[in-house]
Amino acid sequence: MKSTPEQYAIADLMELRRANMLDVNQEYQRGTVWSVVQQQKLIDSLLRGYPIPLIYLHDIKKEVAGKKKENFEIIDGQQRLEAIYRFVEGAFSLLDPVQDEKKAKFPRFIKHKPCSWSRRTFAGLEEDTRQSFLASKLPVVLVETDDPNEVRDLFVRLQSGLPLNAQETRDSWPGEFTDFVLWLGGKPGIARYPGHAFFREVLGMKPGEDRGKTRQLAAQLAMVYLYRRENQSAEFPDISSAAISDFYYSHIDFERDGVEAKRLVAILDRLTTMLRDGKRPKLRGHDAIHLVALADALWDDYVPTWQDSLPEALDAFLHQLSAAKIGKDAEEPNEYWSRYAQWTRVNSDRGDRIQTRHVFYLEKMLPIIAPLAKDQQRAYGEAERTLLYLRNGKKCDVCGGKVLWAEAEVHHVDPHSKGGKTDLDNAALVHSGCHPKSDTAVEEFAVRFKQEKAKAREIEEALKSLDL
């Protein structure tokens, strides 16, 4: 086999295509599979002067009955050449970085650069742009061989390299959120991206061997943390691959050294110190998400004594979880399976599933941790407020209406001034405008609230007795 590197103008490649001298071998090629957006982005890249990968062509020379024929068969580069051909033939117009933001998802810095070709077809380009595009040179390797098996073998070898997965692609995005995730998750071989010890020592991950799995979890943790803080919400976002990519795109202007980034690093530092002793199995990704969310809720409103009891609470939770997984096929699986473990299996990256798990996680962890709010005399801390909000289905105990997190308040059913405890058994979720104020309103609400809770317990016990 002989191979020769060349530079071919786009105009010449298009002429070869129109003259039926640039073919695809349908026996082993897959046909056109790129979406229109992928094709639009390739043309945009060429117009911006970005280089594209090598195109491999089999240079086939034949002589039949004294007549010579030469044509080229595409070995690698079919999708790129098809996209260029379709654009030149007028099949689609190009993307506008601003107006087509949802489809294009270009990095933010591109929006500030000139783009004279936005939303134009090939025929609609300015004359000098059109001619410059056609004159652009593409890197081509001409392969000469009389053995078609060598061509097929080359095709297989070119395709056998592992393509970039979603996280490896995100690693190349511009912006400081990318840099922050690389620093957290680690990229061995690059000194400035050591990776946080939380992922290696507490979760037992190996960023040098997992093709971005550690960085993806780091991105998910950062995404959950930032989403809840930025939106002042107790709810959880979806953390699927597509959702992560959208988050990268919307956070290109993230401040790597900002307050929120430093706070998350401080939380991970502290959790690592508490849990790096090797006294428990390595945590899973879902464990890490709930653990960081819990620590975030405890971080500001509670005295630091919660840090002493968190390892004990985590060990108890993990022990019960292991037992539940063993007994999951029992006639009546325990609640650690039905309310937590089963939701780590299917659609576990959906925000509503994460939220379902987190309610249970808080219910089991908080009583063991027994965190003390800094203003323990009256205030419910963030963790209790979060649990009450989610467990209540975000509904006000006074009016039954939907409560936004920003306006959610916790009311002492039995007033603190009369000995009522600051615990969840004595807590009601209310709108700020529904919060009982007068003595009469407080007393009337307490009676109604306790009656409703007692009735709910009776119904629950009755259902249990019927084995429903």
TIKE-330163 format. One record per residue (C-alpha): residue number from 1; residue in three letters; x, z negated, y negated. Coordinates in pm, whole numbers, always signed. Last residue first. Example, Ala and Ser with C-alpha at 12.3 -4.5 7.8 and 13.67 -1.06 7.14 Angstrom:
<torros>
mitor,pati,x,z,y
2,Ser,+1367,-714,+106
1,Ala,+1230,-780,+450
</torros>
This chain:
<torros>
mitor,pati,x,z,y
468,Leu,-5228,-5134,+277
467,Asp,-5178,-5407,+542
466,Leu,-5522,-5552,+469
465,Ser,-5358,-5887,+392
464,Lys,-5111,-5708,+165
463,Leu,-5395,-5543,-25
462,Ala,-5562,-5881,-77
461,Glu,-5236,-6032,-200
460,Glu,-5194,-5754,-456
459,Ile,-5553,-5785,-573
458,Glu,-5512,-6162,-615
457,Arg,-5187,-6111,-806
456,Ala,-5354,-5864,-1045
455,Lys,-5634,-6113,-1105
454,Ala,-5385,-6387,-1186
453,Lys,-5202,-6155,-1427
452,Glu,-5527,-6062,-1600
451,Gln,-5631,-6425,-1634
450,Lys,-5289,-6521,-1766
449,Phe,-5300,-6249,-2033
448,Arg,-5655,-6334,-2140
447,Val,-5576,-6704,-2187
446,Ala,-5245,-6636,-2362
445,Phe,-5407,-6377,-2592
444,Glu,-5672,-6622,-2705
443,Glu,-5414,-6894,-2776
442,Val,-5183,-6662,-2973
441,Ala,-5472,-6517,-3174
440,Thr,-5596,-6866,-3260
439,Asp,-5252,-6989,-3360
438,Ser,-5208,-6688,-3588
437,Lys,-4944,-6422,-3521
436,Pro,-5019,-6220,-3210
435,His,-4781,-5915,-3196
434,Cys,-5003,-5608,-3210
433,Gly,-4828,-5449,-3511
432,Ser,-4482,-5492,-3354
431,His,-4626,-5335,-3042
430,Val,-4628,-5575,-2750
429,Leu,-4455,-5649,-2420
428,Ala,-4542,-5995,-2288
427,Ala,-4296,-6261,-2170
426,Asn,-4351,-6601,-2011
425,Asp,-4261,-6500,-1657
424,Leu,-3973,-6297,-1803
423,Asp,-3797,-6601,-1947
422,Thr,-3768,-6773,-2284
421,Lys,-3969,-7076,-2185
420,Gly,-4276,-7204,-2366
419,Gly,-4234,-7564,-2485
418,Lys,-4485,-7570,-2770
417,Ser,-4261,-7408,-3033
416,His,-4165,-7148,-2776
415,Pro,-4524,-7036,-2768
414,Asp,-4679,-6985,-2423
413,Val,-4713,-6607,-2403
412,His,-4375,-6566,-2580
411,His,-4395,-6212,-2723
410,Val,-4138,-5938,-2667
409,Glu,-4126,-5653,-2919
408,Ala,-4130,-5276,-2879
407,Glu,-4124,-5070,-3200
406,Ala,-3802,-4876,-3138
405,Trp,-3879,-4844,-2767
404,Leu,-4206,-4667,-2838
403,Val,-4507,-4847,-2692
402,Lys,-4796,-4659,-2532
401,Gly,-5132,-4830,-2573
400,Gly,-5278,-5112,-2364
399,Cys,-5389,-5301,-2677
398,Val,-5235,-5645,-2621
397,Asp,-5004,-5602,-2320
396,Cys,-4855,-5288,-2480
395,Lys,-4758,-5019,-2231
394,Lys,-4405,-4887,-2168
393,Gly,-4473,-4878,-1791
392,Asn,-4459,-5256,-1793
391,Arg,-4155,-5251,-1562
390,Leu,-3969,-5027,-1807
389,Tyr,-4033,-5239,-2115
388,Leu,-3996,-5573,-1936
387,Leu,-3663,-5468,-1783
386,Thr,-3529,-5337,-2113
385,Arg,-3640,-5644,-2308
384,Glu,-3484,-5870,-2048
383,Ala,-3153,-5680,-2073
382,Glu,-3157,-5655,-2453
381,Gly,-3192,-6028,-2503
380,Tyr,-3508,-6231,-2549
379,Ala,-3473,-6451,-2853
378,Arg,-3602,-6802,-2914
377,Gln,-3364,-7085,-2828
376,Gln,-3125,-6859,-2637
375,Asp,-2989,-6705,-2956
374,Lys,-2668,-6582,-2796
373,Ala,-2876,-6487,-2494
372,Leu,-2769,-6660,-2176
371,Pro,-2731,-6436,-1874
370,Ala,-2868,-6564,-1543
369,Ile,-2637,-6340,-1336
368,Ile,-2836,-6420,-1023
367,Pro,-3177,-6378,-1187
366,Leu,-3056,-6065,-1372
365,Met,-2933,-5868,-1070
364,Lys,-3248,-5836,-860
363,Glu,-3503,-5741,-1126
362,Leu,-3241,-5539,-1314
361,Tyr,-3168,-5320,-1011
360,Phe,-3540,-5276,-940
359,Val,-3602,-5144,-1291
358,His,-3286,-4935,-1262
357,Arg,-3399,-4759,-948
356,Thr,-3719,-4632,-1107
355,Gln,-3522,-4528,-1418
354,Ile,-3277,-4325,-1211
353,Arg,-3571,-4152,-1043
352,Asp,-3734,-4076,-1380
351,Gly,-3408,-3935,-1518
350,Arg,-3358,-3694,-1232
349,Asp,-3010,-3693,-1077
348,Ser,-3127,-3858,-755
347,Asn,-3347,-3559,-676
346,Val,-3335,-3663,-309
345,Arg,-3102,-3935,-174
344,Thr,-3048,-4212,-428
343,Trp,-3424,-4269,-459
342,Gln,-3441,-4382,-96
341,Ala,-3194,-4661,-177
340,Tyr,-3388,-4822,-463
339,Arg,-3756,-4914,-437
338,Ser,-3831,-4834,-73
337,Trp,-3486,-4919,+61
336,Tyr,-3414,-5240,-126
335,Glu,-3784,-5315,-87
334,Asn,-3764,-5363,+288
333,Pro,-3859,-5094,+536
332,Glu,-4194,-5170,+709
331,Glu,-4215,-4979,+1037
330,Ala,-3837,-4975,+1054
329,Asp,-3657,-4647,+988
328,Lys,-3474,-4781,+682
327,Gly,-3332,-5077,+872
326,Ile,-2964,-4985,+846
325,Lys,-3012,-4866,+488
324,Ala,-3187,-5191,+398
323,Ala,-2902,-5401,+539
322,Ser,-2652,-5210,+326
321,Leu,-2870,-5259,+15
320,Gln,-2901,-5632,+79
319,His,-2522,-5666,+94
318,Leu,-2476,-5444,-213
317,Phe,-2715,-5660,-418
316,Ala,-2550,-5985,-310
315,Asp,-2205,-5846,-391
314,Leu,-2326,-5726,-732
313,Ala,-2472,-6067,-817
312,Glu,-2149,-6241,-719
311,Pro,-1941,-5994,-922
310,Leu,-2174,-6046,-1225
309,Ser,-2143,-6426,-1227
308,Asp,-1831,-6466,-1440
307,Gln,-1916,-6178,-1674
306,Trp,-2250,-6338,-1757
305,Thr,-2054,-6622,-1922
304,Pro,-1971,-6386,-2212
303,Val,-2260,-6511,-2436
302,Tyr,-2538,-6256,-2454
301,Asp,-2679,-6008,-2707
300,Asp,-2390,-5764,-2752
299,Trp,-2265,-5659,-2408
298,Leu,-2558,-5747,-2185
297,Ala,-2746,-5416,-2221
296,Asp,-2422,-5216,-2193
295,Ala,-2322,-5417,-1887
294,Leu,-2652,-5323,-1722
293,Ala,-2614,-4953,-1806
292,Val,-2254,-4961,-1676
291,Leu,-2367,-5118,-1348
290,His,-2660,-4882,-1308
289,Ile,-2444,-4571,-1345
288,Ala,-2162,-4715,-1133
287,Asp,-2390,-4797,-841
286,His,-2530,-4442,-857
285,Gly,-2176,-4304,-826
284,Arg,-2089,-4519,-526
283,Leu,-1892,-4842,-537
282,Lys,-1589,-4907,-318
281,Pro,-1662,-5175,-65
280,Arg,-1615,-5535,-182
279,Lys,-1334,-5787,-225
278,Gly,-1081,-5533,-354
277,Asp,-1000,-5739,-665
276,Arg,-1072,-5449,-905
275,Leu,-1419,-5580,-988
274,Met,-1392,-5808,-1292
273,Thr,-1096,-5637,-1460
272,Thr,-1250,-5295,-1397
271,Leu,-1582,-5407,-1544
270,Arg,-1401,-5526,-1857
269,Asp,-1210,-5204,-1911
268,Leu,-1523,-4996,-1843
267,Ile,-1714,-5190,-2111
266,Ala,-1423,-5155,-2357
265,Val,-1410,-4779,-2288
264,Leu,-1783,-4754,-2363
263,Arg,-1736,-4943,-2691
262,Lys,-1445,-4721,-2796
261,Ala,-1651,-4408,-2740
260,Glu,-1945,-4551,-2935
259,Val,-1732,-4652,-3233
258,Gly,-1556,-4317,-3271
257,Asp,-1216,-4215,-3135
256,Arg,-1340,-3910,-2943
255,Glu,-1595,-3831,-3213
254,Phe,-1855,-3591,-3068
253,Asp,-1881,-3262,-3259
252,Ile,-1910,-3057,-2937
251,His,-2192,-3291,-2840
250,Ser,-2486,-3048,-2805
249,Tyr,-2286,-2815,-2580
248,Tyr,-2151,-3091,-2361
247,Phe,-2506,-3228,-2326
246,Asp,-2639,-2887,-2222
245,Ser,-2366,-2865,-1958
244,Ile,-2461,-3210,-1828
243,Ala,-2829,-3111,-1810
242,Ala,-2743,-2799,-1608
241,Ser,-2536,-3003,-1361
240,Ser,-2811,-3260,-1324
239,Ile,-2797,-3584,-1523
238,Asp,-3162,-3610,-1632
237,Pro,-3190,-3864,-1911
236,Phe,-3269,-4235,-1871
235,Glu,-3518,-4444,-2066
234,Ala,-3442,-4768,-2252
233,Ser,-3418,-4574,-2577
232,Gln,-3243,-4609,-2912
231,Asn,-3200,-4230,-2902
230,Glu,-2827,-4239,-2974
229,Arg,-2778,-4549,-2762
228,Arg,-2971,-4428,-2460
227,Tyr,-2824,-4078,-2470
226,Leu,-2470,-4210,-2527
225,Tyr,-2468,-4436,-2219
224,Val,-2641,-4185,-1993
223,Met,-2406,-3903,-2105
222,Ala,-2092,-4118,-2078
221,Leu,-2182,-4212,-1723
220,Gln,-2271,-3851,-1636
219,Ala,-1948,-3717,-1788
218,Ala,-1741,-3973,-1597
217,Leu,-1930,-3872,-1281
216,Gln,-1841,-3507,-1350
215,Arg,-1481,-3604,-1421
214,Thr,-1454,-3775,-1084
213,Lys,-1604,-3474,-904
212,Gly,-1372,-3234,-1089
211,Arg,-1211,-3058,-795
210,Asp,-1188,-3371,-576
209,Glu,-816,-3398,-503
208,Gly,-639,-3507,-820
207,Pro,-936,-3709,-940
206,Lys,-926,-3936,-635
205,Met,-1217,-4181,-644
204,Gly,-1203,-4535,-508
203,Leu,-1503,-4649,-713
202,Val,-1355,-4972,-850
201,Glu,-987,-4874,-846
200,Arg,-986,-4501,-917
199,Phe,-1298,-4462,-1131
198,Phe,-1256,-4788,-1324
197,Ala,-882,-4718,-1369
196,His,-964,-4466,-1642
195,Gly,-808,-4122,-1608
194,Pro,-450,-4032,-1701
193,Tyr,-543,-3737,-1925
192,Arg,-259,-3726,-2183
191,Ala,+0,-3678,-1910
190,Ile,-152,-3363,-1763
189,Gly,-49,-3331,-1398
188,Pro,-341,-3534,-1278
187,Lys,-664,-3467,-1470
186,Gly,-843,-3792,-1537
185,Gly,-1206,-3894,-1540
184,Leu,-1193,-4089,-1865
183,Trp,-937,-3873,-2050
182,Leu,-1099,-3551,-1930
181,Val,-1438,-3690,-2034
180,Phe,-1307,-3773,-2383
179,Asp,-1140,-3433,-2426
178,Thr,-1462,-3253,-2331
177,Phe,-1652,-3475,-2576
176,Glu,-1385,-3384,-2834
175,Gly,-1472,-3017,-2852
174,Pro,-1387,-2693,-2677
173,Trp,-1506,-2627,-2323
172,Ser,-1239,-2576,-2056
171,Asp,-1328,-2886,-1856
170,Arg,-1688,-2760,-1850
169,Thr,-1577,-2474,-1622
168,Glu,-1406,-2717,-1385
167,Gln,-1728,-2919,-1391
166,Ala,-1945,-2623,-1292
165,Asn,-1716,-2496,-1015
164,Leu,-1436,-2251,-1087
163,Pro,-1405,-1987,-817
162,Leu,-1208,-2071,-502
161,Gly,-983,-1778,-411
160,Ser,-1127,-1580,-123
159,Gln,-1265,-1296,-334
158,Leu,-929,-1130,-407
157,Arg,-820,-1180,-47
156,Val,-1139,-1023,+87
155,Phe,-1102,-721,-143
154,Leu,-736,-680,-43
153,Asp,-836,-681,+324
152,Arg,-1103,-423,+254
151,Val,-850,-198,+81
150,Glu,-601,-242,+366
149,Asn,-873,-148,+614
148,Pro,-931,+176,+422
147,Asp,-583,+297,+526
146,Asp,-467,+590,+318
145,Thr,-334,+364,+45
144,Glu,-295,+375,-334
143,Val,-406,+87,-555
142,Leu,-436,+129,-932
141,Val,-434,-205,-1114
140,Val,-628,-203,-1440
139,Pro,-592,-410,-1758
138,Leu,-851,-298,-2013
137,Lys,-759,-119,-2334
136,Ser,-998,-115,-2630
135,Ala,-1049,+239,-2767
134,Leu,-1422,+232,-2697
133,Phe,-1457,-102,-2879
132,Ser,-1254,+18,-3178
131,Gln,-1475,+326,-3202
130,Arg,-1792,+119,-3203
129,Thr,-1653,-132,-3452
128,Asp,-1542,+150,-3686
127,Glu,-1885,+314,-3665
126,Glu,-2084,-3,-3728
125,Leu,-2272,-103,-3418
124,Gly,-2634,+11,-3378
123,Ala,-2555,+263,-3105
122,Phe,-2400,-13,-2895
121,Thr,-2706,-231,-2946
120,Arg,-2710,-494,-3217
119,Arg,-2839,-851,-3204
118,Ser,-2512,-986,-3345
117,Trp,-2247,-714,-3390
116,Ser,-2117,-823,-3732
115,Cys,-2027,-1167,-3599
114,Pro,-1812,-1348,-3855
113,Lys,-1707,-1701,-3747
112,His,-1902,-2016,-3835
111,Lys,-2120,-2003,-3525
110,Ile,-1806,-1972,-3313
109,Phe,-1706,-2330,-3403
108,Arg,-2022,-2458,-3236
107,Pro,-1928,-2341,-2890
106,Phe,-2163,-2064,-2771
105,Lys,-2478,-2169,-2591
104,Ala,-2605,-1809,-2584
103,Lys,-2953,-1865,-2448
102,Lys,-3058,-2166,-2653
101,Glu,-2850,-2058,-2953
100,Asp,-3003,-1711,-2981
99,Gln,-3055,-1739,-3360
98,Val,-2715,-1900,-3415
97,Pro,-2467,-1719,-3189
96,Asp,-2663,-1390,-3215
95,Leu,-2655,-1223,-2877
94,Leu,-2598,-854,-2815
93,Ser,-2841,-570,-2753
92,Phe,-2927,-429,-2412
91,Ala,-2948,-111,-2204
90,Gly,-2797,+119,-2472
89,Glu,-2574,+335,-2251
88,Val,-2263,+165,-2394
87,Phe,-2410,-172,-2299
86,Arg,-2499,-61,-1946
85,Tyr,-2149,+80,-1892
84,Ile,-1978,-236,-2018
83,Ala,-2192,-459,-1794
82,Glu,-2132,-230,-1494
81,Leu,-1755,-242,-1552
80,Arg,-1754,-621,-1566
79,Gln,-1975,-662,-1259
78,Gln,-1770,-415,-1051
77,Gly,-1434,-569,-1136
76,Asp,-1269,-580,-793
75,Ile,-1222,-298,-540
74,Ile,-1384,-21,-745
73,Glu,-1335,+321,-589
72,Phe,-1159,+583,-797
71,Asn,-1173,+960,-762
70,Glu,-947,+1252,-685
69,Lys,-1023,+1586,-522
68,Lys,-792,+1870,-423
67,Lys,-911,+2198,-269
66,Gly,-720,+2372,+12
65,Ala,-1009,+2333,+252
64,Val,-1022,+1957,+171
63,Glu,-743,+1771,-7
62,Lys,-808,+1408,-91
61,Lys,-674,+1155,-342
60,Ile,-832,+808,-361
59,Asp,-705,+569,-628
58,His,-854,+234,-524
57,Leu,-932,+45,-844
56,Tyr,-862,-323,-922
55,Ile,-974,-466,-1258
54,Leu,-761,-750,-1391
53,Pro,-928,-1041,-1568
52,Ile,-1057,-1029,-1928
51,Pro,-870,-1083,-2255
50,Tyr,-1062,-1208,-2560
49,Gly,-1052,-965,-2854
48,Arg,-1373,-1091,-3015
47,Leu,-1546,-762,-2931
46,Leu,-1437,-802,-2568
45,Ser,-1575,-1155,-2550
44,Asp,-1909,-1046,-2700
43,Ile,-1926,-769,-2438
42,Leu,-1872,-1027,-2163
41,Lys,-2131,-1260,-2319
40,Gln,-2397,-989,-2321
39,Gln,-2335,-915,-1952
38,Gln,-2368,-1282,-1861
37,Val,-2688,-1301,-2069
36,Val,-2826,-993,-1893
35,Ser,-2775,-1163,-1557
34,Trp,-2490,-1054,-1332
33,Val,-2578,-947,-978
32,Thr,-2512,-571,-971
31,Gly,-2433,-454,-620
30,Arg,-2276,-661,-341
29,Gln,-1972,-453,-241
28,Tyr,-1886,-423,+129
27,Glu,-2054,-109,+259
26,Gln,-2179,-14,-87
25,Asn,-1834,+118,-183
24,Val,-1866,+140,-560
23,Asp,-1761,+456,-741
22,Leu,-1575,+576,-1048
21,Met,-1539,+955,-1035
20,Asn,-1911,+1024,-1075
19,Ala,-1838,+1213,-1400
18,Arg,-2035,+952,-1598
17,Arg,-1826,+674,-1445
16,Leu,-1497,+850,-1517
15,Glu,-1611,+906,-1875
14,Met,-1694,+534,-1905
13,Leu,-1347,+441,-1780
12,Asp,-1189,+673,-2036
11,Ala,-1392,+528,-2325
10,Ile,-1301,+173,-2218
9,Ala,-936,+264,-2257
8,Tyr,-726,+218,-1943
7,Gln,-405,+12,-1926
6,Glu,-210,+43,-1599
5,Pro,-53,-174,-1328
4,Thr,+53,+27,-1020
3,Ser,-10,-79,-661
2,Lys,+122,+90,-346
1,Met,+0,+0,+0
</torros>
